Amino acid sequence: MSGDDLAERLRDICLPLPEAVEKPFGGHSAPSFRVRDKLFVMTSEDGRSMTFKAGPGVQEALVASDSTRFFVPAYVGHKGWVGARLDVDQDWDELTELIEDSYRMVAPKRLAALLDERH
């Protein structure tokens, strides 16, 4: 899958979330996704990976379970964010769940509740 296809797939997952918007991070041009200006997914400039926020213990569990798919990202890894390689075979259903969990962690409770009502 090309970088453009991967970005489009992430848009298909992220943008339907309540009040989610695409807005680059800092001086980067790669897609990043926010709710109420809080990041919940960032993609790398080369489009080959993304990072997302995760709850306590999730990063360690994912990296330990499959280090070819998941990694501890630079800069935000110490805060519990998880990196996912997009240039390897991924379980997109699992990634969708992880992205939705990241969204729930930063979204206001009312918006997170709207997401839960959809499922």
N, CA, C and O atoms as a DFTB+ gen file, in Angstrom:
476 C
 N C O
     1  1       0.852      -1.175       0.000
     2  2       0.000       0.000       0.000
     3  2       0.900       1.241       0.000
     4  3       1.848       1.318       0.781
     5  1       0.609       2.198      -0.862
     6  2       1.426       3.410      -0.955
     7  2       1.154       4.333       0.230
     8  3       0.174       4.167       0.956
     9  1       2.043       5.307       0.408
    10  2       1.863       6.282       1.479
    11  2       0.553       7.034       1.360
    12  3      -0.104       7.305       2.365
    13  1       0.164       7.376       0.126
    14  2      -1.104       8.078      -0.082
    15  2      -2.288       7.196       0.300
    16  3      -3.254       7.667       0.900
    17  1      -2.206       5.896      -0.058
    18  2      -3.278       4.963       0.297
    19  2      -3.380       4.799       1.813
    20  3      -4.477       4.736       2.368
    21  1      -2.222       4.731       2.475
    22  2      -2.214       4.595       3.934
    23  2      -2.820       5.834       4.585
    24  3      -3.616       5.723       5.517
    25  1      -2.445       7.009       4.094
    26  2      -2.999       8.251       4.643
    27  2      -4.514       8.275       4.451
    28  3      -5.252       8.696       5.342
    29  1      -4.968       7.827       3.299
    30  2      -6.410       7.811       3.032
    31  2      -7.117       6.819       3.959
    32  3      -8.215       7.091       4.445
    33  1      -6.495       5.690       4.194
    34  2      -7.088       4.694       5.097
    35  2      -7.203       5.261       6.512
    36  3      -8.211       5.055       7.187
    37  1      -6.167       5.975       6.958
    38  2      -6.226       6.594       8.282
    39  2      -7.295       7.679       8.336
    40  3      -7.984       7.814       9.346
    41  1      -7.440       8.445       7.275
    42  2      -8.506       9.455       7.228
    43  2      -9.874       8.776       7.367
    44  3     -10.754       9.274       8.068
    45  1     -10.039       7.644       6.697
    46  2     -11.311       6.913       6.755
    47  2     -11.633       6.442       8.167
    48  3     -12.802       6.306       8.528
    49  1     -10.594       6.191       8.970
    50  2     -10.789       5.751      10.352
    51  2     -10.986       6.952      11.275
    52  3     -11.886       6.950      12.115
    53  1     -10.151       7.972      11.121
    54  2     -10.110       9.080      12.076
    55  2     -11.184      10.145      11.866
    56  3     -11.801      10.598      12.830
    57  1     -11.409      10.541      10.637
    58  2     -12.278      11.701      10.410
    59  2     -13.750      11.476      10.738
    60  3     -14.440      12.445      11.054
    61  1     -14.272      10.238      10.680
    62  2     -15.666      10.055      11.116
    63  2     -15.860      10.166      12.637
    64  3     -16.997      10.239      13.104
    65  1     -14.778      10.181      13.405
    66  2     -14.911      10.303      14.857
    67  2     -15.453      11.693      15.179
    68  3     -15.092      12.661      14.509
    69  1     -16.315      11.811      16.193
    70  2     -16.960      13.093      16.486
    71  2     -15.966      14.254      16.638
    72  3     -15.069      14.216      17.480
    73  1     -16.148      15.276      15.807
    74  2     -15.365      16.517      15.811
    75  2     -13.876      16.312      15.505
    76  3     -13.070      17.200      15.784
    77  1     -13.500      15.178      14.944
    78  2     -12.101      14.947      14.575
    79  2     -11.754      15.780      13.342
    80  3     -12.567      15.936      12.430
    81  1     -10.539      16.308      13.333
    82  2     -10.048      17.084      12.201
    83  2      -8.624      16.654      11.878
    84  3      -7.896      16.137      12.726
    85  1      -8.253      16.885      10.628
    86  2      -6.877      16.634      10.207
    87  2      -6.134      17.953      10.235
    88  3      -6.553      18.928       9.611
    89  1      -5.025      17.977      10.964
    90  2      -4.231      19.195      11.063
    91  2      -2.788      18.781      11.306
    92  3      -2.507      18.090      12.285
    93  1      -1.858      19.191      10.432
    94  2      -0.464      18.792      10.613
    95  2       0.076      19.229      11.972
    96  3      -0.413      20.187      12.570
    97  1       1.077      18.521      12.440
    98  2       1.686      18.777      13.736
    99  2       2.941      19.625      13.541
   100  3       3.834      19.245      12.783
   101  1       3.011      20.752      14.209
   102  2       4.185      21.608      14.125
   103  2       4.472      22.000      12.685
   104  3       3.562      22.408      11.963
   105  1       5.711      21.884      12.263
   106  2       6.098      22.227      10.904
   107  2       6.016      21.064       9.948
   108  3       6.460      21.170       8.805
   109  1       5.460      19.960      10.391
   110  2       5.374      18.771       9.556
   111  2       4.235      18.895       8.542
   112  3       3.288      19.657       8.740
   113  1       4.346      18.141       7.467
   114  2       3.275      18.136       6.469
   115  2       2.466      16.844       6.510
   116  3       1.436      16.739       5.844
   117  1       2.920      15.861       7.284
   118  2       2.230      14.572       7.375
   119  2       0.896      14.734       8.104
   120  3       0.767      15.584       8.985
   121  1      -0.090      13.924       7.740
   122  2      -1.390      14.024       8.412
   123  2      -1.290      13.717       9.909
   124  3      -0.606      12.782      10.325
   125  1      -1.973      14.507      10.684
   126  2      -2.173      14.256      12.106
   127  2      -3.636      14.529      12.390
   128  3      -4.277      15.328      11.707
   129  1      -4.151      13.864      13.395
   130  2      -5.584      13.961      13.672
   131  2      -5.794      14.405      15.112
   132  3      -5.119      13.949      16.034
   133  1      -6.756      15.311      15.271
   134  2      -7.011      15.937      16.565
   135  2      -8.510      16.004      16.844
   136  3      -9.348      15.957      15.943
   137  1      -8.799      16.115      18.120
   138  2     -10.146      16.458      18.550
   139  2      -9.972      17.593      19.554
   140  3      -9.229      17.472      20.528
   141  1     -10.669      18.694      19.299
   142  2     -10.553      19.893      20.140
   143  2      -9.079      20.295      20.317
   144  3      -8.647      20.665      21.409
   145  1      -8.343      20.213      19.243
   146  2      -6.923      20.581      19.145
   147  2      -5.990      19.680      19.963
   148  3      -4.835      20.038      20.192
   149  1      -6.474      18.526      20.400
   150  2      -5.624      17.555      21.102
   151  2      -5.330      16.402      20.152
   152  3      -6.241      15.799      19.583
   153  1      -4.052      16.107      19.989
   154  2      -3.637      15.036      19.080
   155  2      -4.067      13.671      19.590
   156  3      -3.972      13.383      20.783
   157  1      -4.546      12.826      18.664
   158  2      -4.768      11.424      19.016
   159  2      -4.080      10.478      18.035
   160  3      -3.900       9.303      18.353
   161  1      -3.689      10.954      16.852
   162  2      -2.894      10.169      15.899
   163  2      -1.968      11.122      15.144
   164  3      -2.385      12.177      14.666
   165  1      -0.701      10.719      15.051
   166  2       0.265      11.439      14.221
   167  2       0.880      10.430      13.257
   168  3       1.105       9.276      13.622
   169  1       1.152      10.860      12.033
   170  2       1.833       9.987      11.084
   171  2       3.227      10.540      10.821
   172  3       3.480      11.734      10.977
   173  1       4.122       9.648      10.419
   174  2       5.486      10.062      10.107
   175  2       5.515      10.766       8.759
   176  3       4.620      10.584       7.934
   177  1       6.538      11.561       8.544
   178  2       6.662      12.302       7.282
   179  2       6.714      11.358       6.085
   180  3       6.201      11.690       5.017
   181  1       7.330      10.184       6.251
   182  2       7.424       9.241       5.132
   183  2       6.169       8.379       4.985
   184  3       6.063       7.587       4.049
   185  1       5.218       8.534       5.916
   186  2       3.959       7.797       5.832
   187  2       4.062       6.323       6.171
   188  3       3.107       5.571       5.977
   189  1       5.222       5.903       6.680
   190  2       5.415       4.471       6.961
   191  2       5.072       4.071       8.387
   192  3       5.118       2.889       8.727
   193  1       4.724       5.054       9.235
   194  2       4.346       4.716      10.610
   195  2       3.410       5.785      11.156
   196  3       3.281       6.877      10.603
   197  1       2.769       5.437      12.248
   198  2       1.915       6.386      12.957
   199  2       2.134       6.185      14.447
   200  3       2.630       5.143      14.874
   201  1       1.769       7.171      15.222
   202  2       1.803       7.052      16.673
   203  2       0.429       7.413      17.202
   204  3      -0.294       8.220      16.618
   205  1       0.085       6.791      18.329
   206  2      -1.209       7.048      18.953
   207  2      -1.059       6.936      20.452
   208  3      -0.167       6.249      20.948
   209  1      -1.931       7.609      21.168
   210  2      -1.929       7.602      22.632
   211  2      -2.519       6.281      23.123
   212  3      -3.448       5.740      22.524
   213  1      -1.964       5.777      24.220
   214  2      -2.465       4.512      24.774
   215  2      -2.461       4.571      26.296
   216  3      -1.713       5.337      26.903
   217  1      -3.297       3.759      26.887
   218  2      -3.393       3.697      28.339
   219  2      -2.201       2.991      28.958
   220  3      -1.375       2.417      28.248
   221  1      -2.112       3.033      30.275
   222  2      -1.006       2.401      30.982
   223  2      -0.870       0.919      30.620
   224  3      -1.850       0.175      30.639
   225  1       0.344       0.507      30.293
   226  2       0.631      -0.889      30.011
   227  2       0.382      -1.325      28.581
   228  3       0.873      -2.376      28.170
   229  1      -0.364      -0.548      27.810
   230  2      -0.698      -0.945      26.438
   231  2       0.546      -0.943      25.556
   232  3       0.776      -1.885      24.798
   233  1       1.343       0.108      25.654
   234  2       2.557       0.195      24.845
   235  2       3.445      -1.037      25.065
   236  3       3.876      -1.680      24.108
   237  1       3.707      -1.350      26.318
   238  2       4.571      -2.484      26.641
   239  2       3.981      -3.788      26.100
   240  3       4.707      -4.619      25.553
   241  1       2.676      -3.966      26.251
   242  2       2.031      -5.199      25.796
   243  2       2.112      -5.331      24.274
   244  3       2.430      -6.404      23.761
   245  1       1.829      -4.253      23.556
   246  2       1.850      -4.321      22.093
   247  2       3.257      -4.561      21.561
   248  3       3.454      -5.399      20.681
   249  1       4.233      -3.833      22.088
   250  2       5.612      -3.984      21.614
   251  2       6.128      -5.388      21.945
   252  3       6.814      -6.007      21.131
   253  1       5.799      -5.885      23.132
   254  2       6.238      -7.235      23.514
   255  2       5.554      -8.306      22.660
   256  3       6.153      -9.339      22.363
   257  1       4.307      -8.062      22.268
   258  2       3.568      -9.076      21.514
   259  2       4.000      -9.144      20.053
   260  3       3.960     -10.216      19.449
   261  1       4.420      -7.998      19.467
   262  2       4.801      -8.006      18.053
   263  2       5.629      -6.773      17.723
   264  3       5.094      -5.750      17.294
   265  1       6.933      -6.877      17.926
   266  2       7.817      -5.728      17.709
   267  2       8.055      -5.438      16.228
   268  3       8.690      -4.439      15.890
   269  1       7.549      -6.304      15.337
   270  2       7.641      -5.964      13.911
   271  2       6.535      -4.989      13.531
   272  3       6.670      -4.251      12.555
   273  1       5.446      -4.978      14.289
   274  2       4.319      -4.075      14.007
   275  2       4.303      -2.843      14.904
   276  3       3.895      -1.767      14.465
   277  1       4.741      -2.984      16.152
   278  2       4.648      -1.902      17.132
   279  2       6.012      -1.557      17.702
   280  3       6.888      -2.415      17.805
   281  1       6.188      -0.281      18.075
   282  2       7.466       0.171      18.634
   283  2       7.219       1.346      19.583
   284  3       6.145       1.947      19.600
   285  1       8.260       1.651      20.377
   286  2       8.218       2.803      21.265
   287  2       8.733       4.000      20.465
   288  3       9.908       4.031      20.099
   289  1       7.882       4.979      20.189
   290  2       8.303       6.104      19.353
   291  2       9.199       7.090      20.095
   292  3       9.123       7.227      21.316
   293  1      10.048       7.774      19.330
   294  2      10.884       8.831      19.898
   295  2       9.987       9.971      20.383
   296  3       8.873      10.154      19.893
   297  1      10.488      10.720      21.337
   298  2       9.851      11.935      21.860
   299  2       8.598      11.699      22.690
   300  3       8.478      12.278      23.769
   301  1       7.667      10.879      22.238
   302  2       6.411      10.698      22.978
   303  2       6.271       9.300      23.585
   304  3       5.311       9.035      24.308
   305  1       7.217       8.405      23.298
   306  2       7.147       7.045      23.824
   307  2       7.161       7.004      25.340
   308  3       6.480       6.178      25.948
   309  1       7.933       7.895      25.956
   310  2       7.994       7.916      27.421
   311  2       6.674       8.363      28.049
   312  3       6.472       8.204      29.253
   313  1       5.779       8.920      27.235
   314  2       4.455       9.331      27.722
   315  2       3.394       8.271      27.433
   316  3       2.205       8.514      27.636
   317  1       3.820       7.088      26.958
   318  2       2.889       5.987      26.731
   319  2       2.358       5.877      25.317
   320  3       1.580       4.972      25.018
   321  1       2.771       6.796      24.430
   322  2       2.326       6.690      23.038
   323  2       2.946       5.454      22.402
   324  3       4.020       5.012      22.810
   325  1       2.277       4.903      21.414
   326  2       2.717       3.683      20.736
   327  2       2.937       4.004      19.262
   328  3       2.170       4.748      18.651
   329  1       3.995       3.431      18.706
   330  2       4.225       3.535      17.274
   331  2       3.736       2.270      16.589
   332  3       3.890       1.168      17.114
   333  1       3.146       2.438      15.411
   334  2       2.709       1.294      14.603
   335  2       3.298       1.456      13.206
   336  3       3.125       2.493      12.567
   337  1       3.983       0.439      12.747
   338  2       4.528       0.466      11.393
   339  2       3.396       0.193      10.401
   340  3       2.620      -0.747      10.571
   341  1       3.316       1.017       9.380
   342  2       2.261       0.867       8.383
   343  2       2.776       0.209       7.111
   344  3       2.003      -0.070       6.194
   345  1       4.093      -0.042       7.056
   346  2       4.688      -0.674       5.877
   347  2       4.886      -2.177       6.066
   348  3       5.659      -2.807       5.344
   349  1       4.177      -2.742       7.047
   350  2       4.166      -4.187       7.290
   351  2       2.703      -4.629       7.327
   352  3       1.803      -3.791       7.371
   353  1       2.464      -5.940       7.308
   354  2       1.089      -6.423       7.434
   355  2       0.539      -6.002       8.786
   356  3       1.127      -6.296       9.827
   357  1      -0.577      -5.319       8.762
   358  2      -1.226      -4.862       9.982
   359  2      -2.645      -5.412      10.044
   360  3      -3.271      -5.686       9.020
   361  1      -3.130      -5.564      11.252
   362  2      -4.523      -5.921      11.487
   363  2      -5.273      -4.596      11.610
   364  3      -5.252      -3.964      12.666
   365  1      -5.936      -4.174      10.530
   366  2      -6.569      -2.855      10.516
   367  2      -7.767      -2.768      11.451
   368  3      -8.114      -1.672      11.892
   369  1      -8.401      -3.875      11.763
   370  2      -9.473      -3.848      12.770
   371  2      -8.886      -3.504      14.135
   372  3      -9.453      -2.716      14.892
   373  1      -7.726      -4.118      14.437
   374  2      -7.051      -3.828      15.708
   375  2      -6.587      -2.370      15.731
   376  3      -6.767      -1.681      16.735
   377  1      -5.993      -1.898      14.637
   378  2      -5.544      -0.502      14.592
   379  2      -6.718       0.457      14.768
   380  3      -6.589       1.482      15.437
   381  1      -7.856       0.130      14.171
   382  2      -9.039       0.976      14.330
   383  2      -9.438       1.067      15.795
   384  3      -9.746       2.153      16.286
   385  1      -9.435      -0.058      16.496
   386  2      -9.766      -0.060      17.927
   387  2      -8.768       0.766      18.721
   388  3      -9.154       1.520      19.615
   389  1      -7.480       0.627      18.398
   390  2      -6.447       1.376      19.114
   391  2      -6.586       2.877      18.859
   392  3      -6.406       3.683      19.772
   393  1      -6.903       3.250      17.627
   394  2      -7.115       4.663      17.289
   395  2      -8.332       5.201      18.045
   396  3      -8.286       6.305      18.587
   397  1      -9.407       4.433      18.082
   398  2     -10.601       4.870      18.814
   399  2     -10.309       5.009      20.304
   400  3     -10.815       5.928      20.948
   401  1      -9.502       4.110      20.858
   402  2      -9.114       4.228      22.270
   403  2      -8.296       5.497      22.498
   404  3      -8.483       6.186      23.501
   405  1      -7.388       5.806      21.569
   406  2      -6.588       7.021      21.665
   407  2      -7.503       8.253      21.642
   408  3      -7.332       9.184      22.430
   409  1      -8.456       8.238      20.742
   410  2      -9.439       9.325      20.654
   411  2     -10.161       9.498      21.990
   412  3     -10.280      10.612      22.500
   413  1     -10.641       8.387      22.549
   414  2     -11.379       8.447      23.818
   415  2     -10.537       9.063      24.939
   416  3     -11.075       9.720      25.830
   417  1      -9.224       8.853      24.895
   418  2      -8.346       9.358      25.953
   419  2      -8.209      10.876      25.912
   420  3      -7.970      11.495      26.949
   421  1      -8.356      11.487      24.744
   422  2      -8.155      12.940      24.643
   423  2      -9.447      13.709      24.410
   424  3      -9.499      14.910      24.672
   425  1     -10.486      13.049      23.927
   426  2     -11.751      13.727      23.625
   427  2     -12.497      14.059      24.915
   428  3     -12.390      13.341      25.908
   429  1     -13.252      15.153      24.888
   430  2     -14.140      15.414      26.026
   431  2     -15.104      14.238      26.206
   432  3     -15.453      13.553      25.244
   433  1     -15.519      14.022      27.432
   434  2     -16.382      12.867      27.758
   435  2     -17.630      12.815      26.869
   436  3     -18.045      11.734      26.452
   437  1     -18.221      13.961      26.581
   438  2     -19.439      13.998      25.766
   439  2     -19.173      13.451      24.364
   440  3     -19.992      12.710      23.823
   441  1     -18.031      13.813      23.775
   442  2     -17.703      13.322      22.436
   443  2     -17.349      11.836      22.471
   444  3     -17.740      11.081      21.581
   445  1     -16.618      11.425      23.486
   446  2     -16.291      10.001      23.626
   447  2     -17.563       9.176      23.769
   448  3     -17.650       8.066      23.244
   449  1     -18.547       9.716      24.479
   450  2     -19.822       9.020      24.653
   451  2     -20.545       8.881      23.311
   452  3     -21.197       7.867      23.061
   453  1     -20.432       9.887      22.453
   454  2     -21.044       9.795      21.124
   455  2     -20.430       8.654      20.328
   456  3     -21.131       7.947      19.604
   457  1     -19.132       8.477      20.463
   458  2     -18.455       7.372      19.775
   459  2     -18.983       6.043      20.309
   460  3     -19.273       5.127      19.540
   461  1     -19.104       5.948      21.617
   462  2     -19.587       4.695      22.215
   463  2     -21.006       4.375      21.782
   464  3     -21.362       3.204      21.654
   465  1     -21.831       5.407      21.550
   466  2     -23.210       5.182      21.106
   467  2     -23.262       4.604      19.698
   468  3     -24.220       3.913      19.352
   469  1     -22.257       4.871      18.889
   470  2     -22.228       4.384      17.507
   471  2     -21.941       2.898      17.438
   472  3     -22.297       2.242      16.459
   473  1     -21.300       2.358      18.464
   474  2     -20.896       0.939      18.436
   475  2     -21.954       0.040      19.020
   476  3     -21.771      -1.176      19.071
